Amino acid sequence: MNVKVQVRYFALLRETTGSEGEKYSFPQGTTILELRTQLGSHRPEVMEILSEARFAVNEDFVDDSYVLADGDFVAVIPPVSGG
Amino acid sequence: MGNYFDLTWDRIDSRVTADHVRHEAAGAVVVFEGVVRNHHKGRSVDRLTYEAYEPMAKKKLEEVGAEAIGQWPELTVAIVHRLGDLAIGEAATVVAVSSPHRGNAFDAARYIMDRIKIVVPIWKKEWFSDGTHEWVRPAPQSSP
């Protein structure tokens, strides 16, 4: 049984991928760390951005050990520069 | 009146932001404007574009406000962040805080700005005078 998640890209990541985001299906138990690696192998051009990015699930930052749940909305957050 | 947090595509009037925090027990109102400047690392800048992950950015502004109030309970906080295209001299961020006395108001305004630059998912693109543009990649320790 897989978990389906929606991944959103912003700013530099959105422009480099040419995509607002994608839907993915992963085996149950997949962590953010594994997602980070998967996204990088899927799109090598964003590997460096991904390595610097933080991840948010359902509008809160999570760490690499977070286990994805079905229906999660995952935002990839490159280093922020607001203010 | 009271705490206020917003994202906007329109010009920010800092007097309006400050009015949210004024009240009769507040002897100090500190207003900080983060303003678009015409240079970055020696390069001439024409304008900026700000992009946000909006629902999370709004939530994080509220959390930063709550953190500050947790630290200085008598504080009232208003934070407005601009999005979209900004010209030189326009305010990108306005933070207004009020407190019975000035010390806490100054400290809180600075604390809030420092936190915004770390936890709020907003990104800035610089449009340079030479026609190029790039998303700002903040140094680990940005100029306070």
Backbone of each chain as ProteinMPNN parsed JSONL, in Angstrom:
{"seq_chain_A": "MNVKVQVRYFALLRETTGSEGEKYSFPQGTTILELRTQLGSHRPEVMEILSEARFAVNEDFVDDSYVLADGDFVAVIPPVSGG", "coords_chain_A": {"N_chain_A": [[0.859, -1.209, 0.0], [0.664, 2.091, -0.967], [1.7, 5.509, -0.188], [0.217, 8.529, -1.149], [1.405, 11.633, -2.102], [1.452, 15.197, -2.394], [3.739, 17.329, -3.894], [5.143, 20.507, -3.598], [6.768, 23.162, -5.32], [8.788, 26.102, -4.93], [9.814, 29.453, -5.838], [13.229, 29.608, -6.612], [13.419, 26.857, -7.025], [11.01, 26.243, -8.277], [11.326, 27.662, -10.65], [13.623, 26.488, -11.747], [12.864, 23.841, -12.125], [10.753, 24.268, -13.744], [8.218, 23.765, -12.932], [5.294, 23.743, -10.892], [4.917, 21.836, -9.098], [4.51, 18.333, -8.162], [2.768, 15.175, -8.212], [3.318, 12.366, -6.208], [3.827, 8.879, -5.556], [4.643, 6.809, -2.932], [6.27, 4.035, -1.24], [4.86, 2.877, 1.857], [6.123, 4.283, 4.864], [8.117, 5.814, 3.852], [10.515, 8.34, 4.239], [11.195, 11.892, 4.759], [13.875, 12.315, 4.208], [14.369, 10.261, 2.365], [12.614, 11.063, 0.383], [13.809, 13.464, -0.386], [16.154, 12.495, -1.581], [15.047, 10.948, -3.659], [13.706, 12.908, -5.188], [15.882, 14.342, -6.055], [17.231, 12.449, -7.624], [15.406, 12.097, -9.574], [15.349, 14.59, -10.734], [18.129, 15.761, -11.538], [19.156, 18.326, -11.912], [18.326, 19.902, -9.819], [19.515, 19.055, -7.56], [21.42, 20.347, -5.885], [19.988, 22.53, -4.87], [18.006, 21.162, -3.519], [19.509, 19.992, -1.512], [20.007, 22.077, 0.162], [17.53, 22.81, 0.959], [14.703, 23.168, 3.188], [11.978, 21.149, 4.419], [8.43, 21.274, 4.439], [5.492, 19.999, 5.881], [2.114, 20.005, 5.418], [2.105, 22.724, 6.112], [3.907, 23.06, 8.23], [7.306, 23.066, 9.353], [9.269, 20.132, 8.938], [11.505, 17.507, 10.031], [14.181, 15.505, 8.577], [13.572, 12.921, 9.316], [10.885, 12.6, 9.322], [7.99, 10.688, 8.611], [6.243, 10.092, 5.711], [2.747, 10.601, 5.228], [-0.342, 9.385, 3.883], [-1.826, 11.604, 1.591], [-0.429, 13.835, 2.384], [0.69, 17.2, 2.089], [3.413, 18.411, 0.72], [5.815, 20.821, 0.995], [8.618, 22.105, -0.605], [11.164, 23.971, 0.643], [13.289, 26.245, -0.309], [16.261, 28.048, 0.895], [15.102, 30.812, 2.724], [14.271, 34.269, 1.965], [12.903, 36.495, 2.842], [11.56, 39.525, 4.394]], "CA_chain_A": [[0.0, 0.0, 0.0], [1.508, 3.285, -1.109], [1.154, 6.802, 0.243], [0.23, 9.54, -2.21], [1.665, 12.971, -1.579], [1.607, 16.272, -3.361], [4.957, 18.08, -3.609], [5.087, 21.845, -4.189], [8.045, 23.871, -5.466], [8.677, 27.557, -4.898], [10.942, 30.341, -6.129], [14.304, 29.067, -7.442], [13.115, 25.47, -7.351], [9.907, 26.275, -9.253], [11.833, 28.118, -11.951], [14.604, 25.542, -12.278], [12.157, 22.642, -12.589], [9.677, 24.648, -14.66], [7.022, 23.075, -12.431], [4.759, 24.186, -9.597], [4.957, 20.695, -8.192], [4.161, 17.053, -8.751], [2.19, 14.185, -7.307], [4.137, 11.172, -6.131], [3.353, 7.757, -4.756], [5.813, 6.163, -2.319], [5.938, 2.955, -0.302], [4.618, 3.301, 3.228], [7.354, 4.351, 5.65], [9.079, 6.707, 3.201], [10.804, 9.54, 5.043], [11.582, 13.106, 4.043], [15.239, 12.102, 3.704], [14.259, 9.454, 1.149], [11.959, 11.911, -0.621], [14.845, 14.399, -0.842], [17.02, 11.735, -2.49], [14.242, 10.572, -4.831], [13.477, 14.092, -6.02], [17.169, 14.677, -6.647], [17.6, 11.52, -8.695], [14.428, 12.347, -10.626], [15.69, 15.866, -11.372], [19.503, 16.052, -11.091], [19.472, 19.763, -11.985], [17.964, 20.601, -8.584], [20.155, 18.347, -6.445], [22.069, 21.271, -4.956], [18.936, 23.294, -4.187], [17.351, 20.24, -2.59], [20.369, 19.715, -0.364], [19.929, 23.239, 1.064], [16.133, 23.127, 1.258], [13.949, 22.538, 4.272], [10.698, 20.617, 3.964], [7.274, 21.517, 5.305], [4.339, 19.15, 5.612], [0.884, 20.64, 5.883], [2.411, 24.087, 6.587], [4.871, 23.134, 9.326], [8.593, 22.454, 9.037], [9.514, 18.791, 9.49], [12.89, 17.138, 9.782], [14.396, 14.438, 7.593], [13.078, 11.622, 9.79], [9.416, 12.559, 9.222], [7.462, 9.631, 7.741], [5.139, 10.619, 4.909], [1.431, 9.985, 5.395], [-1.169, 9.539, 2.692], [-2.498, 12.897, 1.493], [0.418, 14.95, 2.838], [1.041, 18.291, 1.179], [4.822, 18.617, 1.052], [6.408, 21.99, 0.342], [10.072, 22.18, -0.558], [11.412, 25.375, 1.003], [14.685, 26.682, -0.443], [16.571, 29.068, 1.89], [14.155, 31.928, 2.584], [14.907, 35.58, 1.862], [11.907, 37.543, 3.077], [11.9, 40.553, 5.383]], "C_chain_A": [[0.893, 1.256, 0.0], [0.851, 4.518, -0.488], [1.281, 7.78, -0.923], [0.434, 10.909, -1.577], [1.762, 13.965, -2.725], [2.825, 17.093, -2.959], [4.874, 19.423, -4.329], [6.475, 22.481, -4.205], [7.808, 25.376, -5.458], [9.964, 28.206, -5.407], [11.966, 29.675, -7.058], [13.995, 27.64, -7.907], [11.998, 25.382, -8.397], [10.444, 26.668, -10.631], [12.805, 27.115, -12.569], [13.913, 24.288, -12.82], [11.14, 22.985, -13.675], [8.347, 24.053, -14.228], [6.602, 23.649, -11.08], [4.827, 23.054, -8.576], [4.471, 19.441, -8.885], [3.49, 16.178, -7.715], [3.045, 12.93, -7.361], [3.438, 10.115, -5.288], [4.586, 7.012, -4.242], [5.363, 4.992, -1.451], [5.722, 3.522, 1.105], [5.929, 3.284, 4.013], [8.407, 5.253, 5.034], [9.265, 7.978, 4.023], [11.124, 10.724, 4.134], [12.992, 12.947, 3.455], [15.206, 11.306, 2.398], [13.6, 10.25, 0.015], [12.973, 12.875, -1.246], [15.748, 13.706, -1.884], [16.287, 11.384, -3.789], [14.055, 11.76, -5.778], [14.754, 14.471, -6.755], [17.546, 13.745, -7.785], [16.64, 11.682, -9.881], [14.782, 13.594, -11.439], [17.08, 16.311, -10.907], [19.833, 17.547, -11.074], [19.136, 20.5, -10.685], [18.586, 19.957, -7.338], [20.717, 19.322, -5.406], [21.029, 22.081, -4.169], [18.263, 22.412, -3.14], [18.192, 20.007, -1.339], [20.324, 20.862, 0.645], [18.517, 23.474, 1.583], [15.667, 22.492, 2.559], [12.635, 22.031, 3.682], [9.61, 20.97, 4.97], [6.173, 20.552, 4.899], [3.126, 19.803, 6.246], [1.179, 21.924, 6.663], [3.241, 24.165, 7.865], [6.179, 22.476, 8.912], [8.677, 21.072, 9.681], [10.988, 18.469, 9.269], [12.955, 15.885, 8.902], [13.819, 13.09, 8.02], [11.556, 11.501, 9.694], [8.978, 11.487, 8.218], [6.21, 10.145, 7.026], [3.847, 9.848, 5.167], [0.612, 10.255, 4.141], [-1.869, 10.903, 2.716], [-1.654, 14.077, 1.945], [0.67, 15.948, 1.706], [2.45, 18.723, 1.574], [5.356, 19.821, 0.282], [7.92, 21.937, 0.494], [10.434, 23.661, -0.419], [12.899, 25.686, 0.829], [14.977, 27.776, 0.606], [15.742, 30.34, 1.668], [14.897, 33.255, 2.565], [13.883, 36.7, 1.975], [12.435, 38.586, 4.052], [12.482, 41.777, 4.748]], "O_chain_A": [[1.752, 1.431, 0.864], [-0.363, 4.571, -0.289], [2.314, 7.847, -1.59], [-0.269, 11.292, -0.642], [2.103, 13.62, -3.856], [2.936, 17.512, -1.806], [4.573, 19.478, -5.521], [7.247, 22.362, -3.253], [6.772, 25.861, -5.914], [11.038, 27.603, -5.406], [11.62, 29.231, -8.153], [14.281, 27.274, -9.047], [12.045, 24.541, -9.295], [10.066, 26.084, -11.647], [12.806, 26.919, -13.785], [14.322, 23.739, -13.844], [10.714, 22.115, -14.434], [7.452, 23.856, -15.05], [7.436, 23.992, -10.242], [4.798, 23.278, -7.366], [4.07, 19.475, -10.048], [3.618, 16.396, -6.51], [3.447, 12.487, -8.437], [2.594, 10.407, -4.441], [5.462, 6.633, -5.019], [4.224, 4.954, -0.984], [6.33, 4.522, 1.483], [6.747, 2.379, 3.846], [9.474, 5.446, 5.616], [8.296, 8.609, 4.445], [11.297, 10.581, 2.924], [13.26, 13.394, 2.34], [15.917, 11.628, 1.446], [13.978, 10.127, -1.15], [12.996, 13.076, -2.46], [16.055, 14.277, -2.93], [16.844, 11.51, -4.88], [14.221, 11.642, -6.992], [14.723, 14.868, -7.92], [18.109, 14.178, -8.79], [17.005, 11.439, -11.031], [14.556, 13.657, -12.647], [17.202, 17.133, -9.999], [20.692, 17.984, -10.308], [19.616, 21.614, -10.472], [18.221, 20.284, -6.209], [20.518, 19.146, -4.204], [21.171, 22.29, -2.964], [17.984, 22.851, -2.024], [17.657, 19.845, -0.242], [20.569, 20.659, 1.835], [18.317, 24.239, 2.526], [16.153, 21.44, 2.975], [12.233, 22.432, 2.59], [9.832, 20.967, 6.181], [5.95, 20.317, 3.711], [3.108, 20.112, 7.438], [0.596, 22.181, 7.716], [3.281, 25.21, 8.515], [6.18, 21.462, 8.214], [8.225, 20.863, 10.807], [11.644, 19.08, 8.425], [11.936, 15.298, 8.539], [13.6, 12.215, 7.182], [10.998, 10.435, 9.952], [9.523, 11.392, 7.119], [5.248, 10.575, 7.662], [3.847, 8.625, 5.305], [0.847, 11.231, 3.429], [-2.433, 11.302, 3.735], [-2.119, 15.216, 1.893], [0.836, 15.581, 0.543], [2.653, 19.324, 2.629], [5.345, 19.83, -0.949], [8.436, 21.747, 1.595], [10.062, 24.489, -1.251], [13.69, 25.415, 1.733], [14.043, 28.369, 1.147], [15.693, 30.873, 0.559], [16.01, 33.362, 3.08], [13.981, 37.721, 1.294], [13.589, 38.54, 4.477], [12.819, 42.733, 5.446]]}, "seq_chain_B": "MGNYFDLTWDRIDSRVTADHVRHEAAGAVVVFEGVVRNHHKGRSVDRLTYEAYEPMAKKKLEEVGAEAIGQWPELTVAIVHRLGDLAIGEAATVVAVSSPHRGNAFDAARYIMDRIKIVVPIWKKEWFSDGTHEWVRPAPQSSP", "coords_chain_B": {"N_chain_B": [[-7.637, 47.257, 15.65], [-5.137, 45.927, 17.851], [-3.279, 42.769, 17.711], [-1.948, 42.014, 14.484], [-1.65, 40.501, 11.331], [-0.442, 40.152, 8.072], [-0.331, 39.453, 4.522], [0.346, 41.167, 1.528], [-0.406, 42.481, -1.748], [-0.391, 45.081, -2.314], [0.866, 48.478, -1.953], [2.45, 49.114, 1.165], [1.269, 50.993, 3.832], [2.93, 52.328, 6.364], [1.991, 53.816, 8.468], [-0.631, 53.051, 8.763], [-0.256, 50.363, 9.457], [1.012, 50.736, 11.915], [-1.041, 51.889, 13.374], [-2.581, 49.749, 14.157], [-1.41, 48.825, 16.499], [-1.455, 50.797, 18.376], [-2.422, 51.952, 21.568], [-3.927, 53.089, 24.669], [-2.359, 52.389, 26.878], [0.101, 51.983, 25.892], [3.18, 53.251, 25.843], [5.195, 53.302, 24.075], [5.833, 53.049, 20.671], [7.235, 51.235, 18.171], [8.259, 51.301, 14.874], [9.312, 49.431, 12.194], [10.614, 49.525, 8.946], [11.355, 47.437, 6.291], [13.086, 48.107, 3.482], [13.166, 48.319, -0.094], [16.278, 48.323, -1.589], [18.714, 49.885, -3.8], [20.901, 48.393, -4.505], [22.982, 45.45, -4.366], [25.464, 43.522, -3.014], [27.376, 45.056, -4.425], [26.231, 45.268, -6.913], [23.998, 46.904, -9.184], [20.602, 47.324, -8.522], [17.351, 47.111, -9.902], [14.674, 46.494, -9.278], [12.527, 44.409, -7.192], [11.143, 41.104, -6.764], [8.816, 39.47, -4.762], [7.969, 36.269, -3.571], [5.708, 33.982, -2.044], [4.993, 31.085, -0.022], [1.977, 31.053, 0.53], [-0.199, 30.36, 2.541], [1.328, 29.164, 4.562], [3.246, 31.114, 5.074], [1.702, 33.194, 6.14], [0.805, 31.94, 8.449], [3.265, 31.535, 9.725], [4.09, 34.163, 10.178], [2.218, 34.857, 12.095], [2.988, 33.075, 14.092], [5.561, 33.994, 14.717], [4.891, 36.467, 15.774], [3.468, 35.556, 18.015], [5.511, 34.268, 19.412], [7.081, 36.479, 20.125], [5.316, 37.847, 21.773], [5.106, 35.976, 23.748], [7.564, 36.278, 24.899], [7.632, 38.965, 25.632], [5.145, 39.903, 27.327], [3.471, 42.185, 27.386], [3.339, 43.197, 24.912], [2.068, 44.478, 21.789], [1.534, 43.475, 18.466], [2.063, 44.085, 15.006], [2.456, 42.832, 11.776], [3.26, 43.196, 8.431], [3.773, 41.856, 5.259], [4.935, 42.434, 2.043], [4.093, 41.24, -1.255], [4.873, 40.188, -4.66], [5.77, 42.494, -7.327], [8.153, 44.972, -6.551], [9.172, 48.363, -6.307], [12.231, 50.311, -6.088], [12.752, 51.71, -2.907], [10.243, 51.178, -1.912], [8.328, 49.687, 0.764], [9.053, 46.463, 1.857], [8.575, 44.946, 4.068], [6.748, 45.652, 7.004], [7.036, 46.119, 10.396], [5.342, 46.672, 13.294], [5.374, 47.463, 16.667], [4.013, 47.738, 19.945], [4.401, 48.789, 23.333], [4.375, 49.16, 26.924], [6.759, 50.472, 27.625], [9.84, 51.751, 26.13], [12.119, 50.037, 25.828], [11.495, 47.235, 25.616], [9.971, 47.39, 23.311], [11.767, 48.196, 21.285], [13.543, 45.987, 21.405], [11.841, 43.862, 20.77], [10.972, 44.458, 18.179], [13.281, 44.113, 16.716], [13.85, 41.413, 17.272], [11.638, 40.199, 16.05], [12.013, 40.862, 13.304], [14.425, 39.511, 12.829], [13.632, 36.851, 13.181], [11.693, 36.568, 11.167], [13.28, 36.471, 8.933], [14.26, 33.94, 9.052], [12.251, 31.949, 9.433], [9.964, 32.36, 7.857], [8.319, 31.409, 4.942], [9.188, 33.019, 2.408], [10.394, 34.405, -0.585], [12.9, 36.247, -2.342], [13.448, 37.834, -5.38], [15.978, 39.36, -7.24], [16.184, 41.931, -9.6], [18.516, 42.922, -11.751], [20.324, 45.858, -12.916], [21.71, 45.274, -15.195], [20.105, 43.663, -16.645], [19.933, 41.016, -15.902], [18.657, 38.499, -13.619], [18.149, 37.133, -10.344], [17.308, 34.67, -7.821], [17.599, 35.421, -4.443], [20.133, 34.052, -2.512], [20.459, 33.559, 0.665], [23.173, 34.496, 2.8], [24.664, 32.434, 5.36], [24.701, 33.924, 7.75], [22.936, 36.676, 7.694], [23.236, 40.213, 7.125], [22.627, 41.989, 10.021]], "CA_chain_B": [[-6.778, 47.377, 16.837], [-4.654, 44.65, 18.373], [-2.297, 42.073, 16.873], [-2.393, 42.01, 13.09], [-0.644, 39.857, 10.469], [-1.018, 40.13, 6.728], [0.457, 39.497, 3.29], [-0.403, 42.051, 0.63], [0.174, 42.839, -3.05], [-0.489, 46.537, -2.451], [1.855, 49.237, -1.174], [2.156, 49.114, 2.606], [1.344, 52.285, 4.511], [3.393, 51.945, 7.702], [1.175, 54.478, 9.502], [-1.813, 52.198, 8.963], [0.213, 49.197, 10.217], [1.283, 51.173, 13.296], [-2.3, 52.179, 14.069], [-3.097, 48.509, 14.763], [-0.81, 48.507, 17.8], [-1.565, 51.926, 19.317], [-3.479, 51.963, 22.571], [-3.636, 54.109, 25.679], [-1.35, 51.95, 27.852], [1.373, 51.783, 25.186], [3.96, 54.482, 25.792], [6.223, 53.183, 23.04], [5.497, 52.378, 19.41], [8.39, 51.151, 17.275], [7.884, 50.861, 13.526], [10.455, 49.135, 11.332], [10.335, 49.25, 7.536], [12.389, 46.857, 5.435], [12.845, 48.864, 2.253], [13.91, 47.851, -1.267], [17.422, 49.201, -1.882], [19.093, 49.86, -5.218], [22.168, 47.696, -4.73], [23.214, 44.224, -3.611], [26.815, 43.019, -3.261], [28.067, 45.858, -5.426], [25.525, 45.32, -8.194], [22.884, 47.831, -9.198], [19.314, 46.613, -8.547], [16.248, 47.937, -10.403], [13.424, 46.179, -8.579], [12.488, 43.084, -6.564], [9.888, 40.364, -6.74], [8.683, 38.567, -3.614], [7.036, 35.156, -3.711], [5.506, 33.304, -0.755], [4.074, 29.963, 0.16], [1.142, 32.01, 1.261], [-0.834, 29.974, 3.811], [2.341, 28.909, 5.593], [3.879, 32.398, 5.408], [0.773, 33.9, 7.038], [0.845, 31.214, 9.72], [4.556, 31.762, 10.38], [4.082, 35.541, 10.699], [1.444, 34.801, 13.346], [3.796, 32.373, 15.1], [6.634, 34.907, 15.14], [4.227, 37.419, 16.668], [3.154, 34.869, 19.276], [6.791, 34.075, 20.114], [7.493, 37.765, 20.703], [4.4, 38.139, 22.877], [5.505, 35.045, 24.807], [8.764, 36.809, 25.536], [7.295, 40.28, 26.18], [3.68, 39.734, 27.35], [2.677, 43.406, 27.228], [3.527, 43.655, 23.536], [1.087, 44.311, 20.714], [2.358, 43.271, 17.268], [1.497, 44.056, 13.649], [3.46, 42.534, 10.751], [2.729, 43.107, 7.072], [4.812, 41.586, 4.261], [4.504, 42.68, 0.668], [4.414, 40.245, -2.279], [4.797, 40.688, -6.034], [6.855, 43.361, -7.81], [8.369, 46.175, -5.736], [10.137, 49.337, -6.816], [13.196, 50.84, -5.12], [12.186, 52.656, -1.943], [8.987, 50.693, -1.335], [8.503, 48.816, 1.932], [8.769, 45.037, 1.673], [8.059, 44.481, 5.357], [6.579, 46.617, 8.083], [6.78, 45.551, 11.715], [5.018, 47.692, 14.296], [5.122, 46.887, 17.988], [3.832, 48.7, 21.025], [4.699, 48.266, 24.66], [4.319, 50.281, 27.868], [8.035, 51.203, 27.654], [10.553, 51.642, 24.853], [13.146, 48.984, 25.744], [10.913, 46.013, 25.076], [9.486, 47.63, 21.945], [12.937, 48.113, 20.392], [14.05, 44.607, 21.38], [10.873, 42.983, 20.113], [10.964, 44.746, 16.737], [14.472, 43.469, 16.155], [13.641, 39.969, 17.372], [10.654, 39.797, 15.033], [12.64, 40.915, 11.977], [15.415, 38.432, 12.73], [12.909, 35.582, 13.041], [11.052, 36.544, 9.846], [14.294, 36.104, 7.932], [14.612, 32.528, 9.206], [11.175, 30.942, 9.453], [8.789, 32.649, 7.022], [8.636, 30.999, 3.565], [9.068, 34.089, 1.413], [11.642, 34.467, -1.363], [13.126, 37.531, -3.02], [14.232, 37.814, -6.622], [16.524, 40.675, -7.588], [16.311, 42.269, -11.028], [19.677, 43.811, -11.817], [20.292, 46.872, -13.981], [22.293, 44.729, -16.43], [19.111, 42.834, -17.321], [19.866, 39.667, -15.343], [17.9, 38.407, -12.37], [18.368, 35.881, -9.601], [16.74, 34.497, -6.479], [18.612, 35.675, -3.431], [20.497, 32.926, -1.647], [20.982, 34.279, 1.829], [24.359, 34.001, 3.501], [24.268, 31.813, 6.626], [24.414, 35.0, 8.703], [22.718, 37.877, 6.891], [23.565, 41.464, 7.8], [21.499, 42.29, 10.912]], "C_chain_B": [[-6.355, 45.997, 17.338], [-3.667, 44.015, 17.421], [-2.853, 41.9, 15.467], [-1.292, 41.442, 12.211], [-1.226, 39.745, 9.07], [0.065, 40.034, 5.658], [-0.337, 40.351, 2.315], [0.344, 42.286, -0.679], [0.162, 44.351, -3.277], [0.593, 47.216, -1.631], [1.464, 49.24, 0.288], [2.296, 50.539, 3.129], [1.7, 52.0, 5.973], [2.594, 52.651, 8.807], [-0.062, 53.656, 9.825], [-1.433, 50.961, 9.782], [0.4, 49.574, 11.69], [-0.007, 51.427, 14.075], [-2.905, 50.932, 14.712], [-2.594, 48.303, 16.19], [-0.932, 49.656, 18.814], [-2.693, 51.691, 20.32], [-3.017, 52.795, 23.762], [-2.586, 53.705, 26.705], [0.037, 51.818, 27.221], [2.101, 53.118, 25.064], [5.022, 54.466, 24.712], [5.654, 52.456, 21.835], [6.743, 52.413, 18.545], [7.904, 50.596, 15.947], [9.153, 50.629, 12.733], [9.952, 48.899, 9.917], [11.548, 48.597, 6.905], [12.117, 47.362, 4.027], [13.71, 48.322, 1.112], [15.037, 48.825, -1.583], [17.93, 48.937, -3.3], [20.42, 49.15, -5.487], [22.211, 46.431, -3.894], [24.574, 43.679, -4.003], [27.491, 43.744, -4.426], [27.36, 45.953, -6.772], [24.307, 46.228, -8.072], [21.564, 47.068, -9.402], [18.206, 47.572, -8.978], [14.94, 47.726, -9.645], [13.522, 44.781, -7.991], [11.137, 42.431, -6.808], [9.901, 39.454, -5.521], [7.615, 37.524, -3.909], [6.909, 34.468, -2.355], [4.773, 31.988, -0.944], [3.034, 30.528, 1.117], [0.512, 31.504, 2.557], [0.187, 29.748, 4.927], [3.02, 30.211, 6.02], [3.004, 33.181, 6.394], [0.829, 33.259, 8.427], [2.149, 31.481, 10.474], [4.663, 33.197, 10.898], [3.351, 35.567, 12.041], [2.256, 34.132, 14.453], [4.936, 33.253, 15.623], [6.071, 35.955, 16.093], [3.958, 36.796, 18.031], [4.421, 34.611, 20.1], [7.208, 35.362, 20.83], [6.618, 38.106, 21.906], [4.693, 37.209, 24.059], [6.689, 35.578, 25.603], [8.504, 38.14, 26.242], [5.761, 40.379, 26.227], [2.876, 41.015, 27.12], [2.723, 43.977, 25.806], [2.249, 43.548, 22.707], [1.868, 44.362, 19.406], [1.541, 43.367, 15.99], [2.637, 43.803, 12.666], [2.757, 42.447, 9.405], [3.898, 42.858, 6.13], [4.209, 41.749, 2.876], [4.915, 41.519, -0.23], [4.289, 40.865, -3.66], [5.975, 41.587, -6.37], [6.94, 44.648, -7.002], [9.426, 47.064, -6.369], [11.094, 49.739, -5.694], [12.487, 51.834, -4.2], [10.87, 52.212, -1.335], [9.272, 49.753, -0.173], [8.128, 47.384, 1.572], [8.139, 44.459, 2.939], [7.84, 45.669, 6.27], [6.247, 45.849, 9.359], [6.487, 46.714, 12.647], [4.745, 46.983, 15.615], [4.868, 48.018, 18.976], [4.0, 47.985, 22.351], [4.571, 49.436, 25.631], [5.592, 51.129, 27.827], [8.895, 50.855, 26.442], [11.496, 50.447, 24.729], [12.611, 47.723, 25.099], [10.461, 46.193, 23.628], [10.643, 47.556, 20.949], [13.418, 46.672, 20.261], [13.126, 43.699, 20.57], [10.868, 43.207, 18.603], [12.153, 44.043, 16.073], [14.336, 41.948, 16.16], [12.723, 39.483, 16.248], [11.282, 39.808, 13.639], [13.643, 39.776, 11.793], [14.73, 37.084, 12.503], [12.244, 35.465, 11.666], [12.038, 36.025, 8.807], [14.709, 34.638, 8.022], [13.432, 31.596, 8.935], [10.011, 31.198, 8.496], [9.11, 32.317, 5.559], [8.271, 32.069, 2.528], [10.429, 34.204, 0.735], [11.677, 35.742, -2.172], [13.944, 37.299, -4.276], [14.697, 39.233, -6.917], [16.637, 40.804, -9.095], [17.399, 43.319, -11.13], [19.581, 44.75, -13.024], [20.885, 46.35, -15.282], [21.341, 43.754, -17.14], [19.013, 41.409, -16.791], [19.02, 39.675, -14.062], [18.256, 37.119, -11.659], [17.662, 35.881, -8.254], [17.859, 34.66, -5.469], [18.864, 34.403, -2.632], [21.183, 33.503, -0.445], [22.259, 33.65, 2.363], [23.894, 33.392, 4.809], [23.929, 32.851, 7.697], [24.224, 36.287, 7.912], [22.938, 39.115, 7.761], [22.424, 41.91, 8.714], [21.063, 43.764, 10.861]], "O_chain_B": [[-7.115, 45.031, 17.259], [-3.257, 44.632, 16.438], [-4.047, 41.673, 15.273], [-0.134, 41.846, 12.322], [-2.361, 39.3, 8.895], [1.203, 40.463, 5.85], [-1.565, 40.269, 2.278], [1.574, 42.288, -0.711], [0.642, 44.84, -4.3], [1.171, 46.612, -0.727], [0.284, 49.355, 0.62], [3.306, 51.204, 2.9], [0.872, 51.492, 6.729], [2.521, 52.163, 9.935], [-0.491, 53.565, 10.975], [-2.17, 50.55, 10.678], [0.001, 48.835, 12.589], [-0.062, 51.209, 15.285], [-3.649, 51.03, 15.688], [-3.275, 47.677, 17.002], [-0.554, 49.501, 19.976], [-3.791, 51.278, 19.944], [-1.845, 53.162, 23.849], [-1.98, 54.569, 27.34], [1.024, 51.573, 27.915], [1.704, 53.994, 24.296], [5.674, 55.477, 24.454], [5.066, 51.382, 21.962], [7.252, 53.486, 18.22], [7.231, 49.567, 15.894], [9.984, 51.529, 12.61], [8.986, 48.166, 9.706], [12.652, 49.138, 6.974], [11.065, 47.09, 3.448], [14.851, 47.915, 1.332], [14.794, 50.009, -1.818], [17.622, 47.914, -3.911], [20.995, 49.288, -6.567], [21.566, 46.34, -2.849], [24.822, 43.404, -5.177], [28.097, 43.119, -5.296], [27.834, 46.643, -7.674], [23.674, 46.316, -7.02], [21.432, 46.273, -10.332], [18.124, 48.699, -8.491], [14.192, 48.674, -9.404], [14.48, 44.054, -8.255], [10.129, 43.103, -7.026], [10.88, 38.749, -5.275], [6.533, 37.825, -4.412], [7.881, 34.38, -1.604], [4.029, 31.806, -1.907], [3.189, 30.484, 2.338], [0.667, 32.152, 3.592], [-0.054, 30.092, 6.084], [3.333, 30.391, 7.197], [3.505, 33.757, 7.36], [0.892, 33.951, 9.443], [2.151, 31.634, 11.696], [5.262, 33.427, 11.948], [3.796, 36.206, 12.995], [2.22, 34.561, 15.606], [5.235, 33.256, 16.818], [6.698, 36.29, 17.099], [4.186, 37.419, 19.068], [4.407, 34.722, 21.325], [7.631, 35.336, 21.986], [7.107, 38.592, 22.925], [4.549, 37.598, 25.218], [6.8, 35.361, 26.809], [9.068, 38.417, 27.301], [5.144, 40.877, 25.286], [1.721, 40.945, 26.702], [2.226, 45.07, 25.534], [1.447, 42.634, 22.903], [2.762, 45.193, 19.248], [0.453, 42.799, 15.9], [3.664, 44.48, 12.715], [1.778, 41.716, 9.253], [4.904, 43.565, 6.19], [3.116, 41.261, 2.589], [5.948, 40.887, -0.007], [3.684, 41.924, -3.826], [7.048, 41.465, -5.778], [5.938, 45.331, -6.791], [10.433, 46.59, -6.894], [10.811, 49.538, -4.513], [11.723, 52.685, -4.655], [10.418, 52.795, -0.35], [10.318, 49.105, -0.125], [7.042, 47.119, 1.055], [7.274, 43.587, 2.872], [8.656, 46.59, 6.306], [5.316, 45.045, 9.401], [7.294, 47.635, 12.773], [3.978, 46.022, 15.668], [5.431, 49.107, 18.861], [3.781, 46.78, 22.481], [4.649, 50.591, 25.212], [5.532, 52.35, 27.972], [8.712, 49.815, 25.81], [11.657, 49.901, 23.637], [13.197, 47.202, 24.15], [10.554, 45.269, 22.82], [10.521, 46.932, 19.895], [13.671, 46.19, 19.157], [13.585, 42.871, 19.783], [10.772, 42.251, 17.834], [12.023, 43.456, 14.999], [14.663, 41.281, 15.179], [13.005, 38.484, 15.586], [11.1, 38.861, 12.874], [13.7, 39.154, 10.732], [15.208, 36.269, 11.714], [12.235, 34.388, 11.07], [11.682, 35.246, 7.923], [15.434, 34.148, 7.157], [13.595, 30.566, 8.28], [9.151, 30.332, 8.338], [10.054, 32.868, 4.992], [7.224, 32.027, 1.883], [11.473, 34.115, 1.381], [10.652, 36.251, -2.625], [14.992, 36.654, -4.245], [13.918, 40.184, -6.854], [17.124, 39.902, -9.777], [17.242, 44.448, -10.666], [18.876, 44.486, -13.998], [20.615, 46.895, -16.351], [21.722, 43.102, -18.113], [18.113, 40.666, -17.182], [18.717, 40.731, -13.506], [18.622, 36.129, -12.293], [17.446, 36.923, -7.636], [18.941, 34.096, -5.631], [17.933, 33.764, -2.142], [22.348, 33.894, -0.51], [22.408, 32.428, 2.376], [22.846, 33.777, 5.329], [22.979, 32.673, 8.459], [25.196, 36.923, 7.503], [22.833, 39.052, 8.986], [21.334, 42.189, 8.214], [20.128, 44.156, 11.558]]}, "name": "protein", "num_of_chains": 2, "seq": "MNVKVQVRYFALLRETTGSEGEKYSFPQGTTILELRTQLGSHRPEVMEILSEARFAVNEDFVDDSYVLADGDFVAVIPPVSGGMGNYFDLTWDRIDSRVTADHVRHEAAGAVVVFEGVVRNHHKGRSVDRLTYEAYEPMAKKKLEEVGAEAIGQWPELTVAIVHRLGDLAIGEAATVVAVSSPHRGNAFDAARYIMDRIKIVVPIWKKEWFSDGTHEWVRPAPQSSP"}
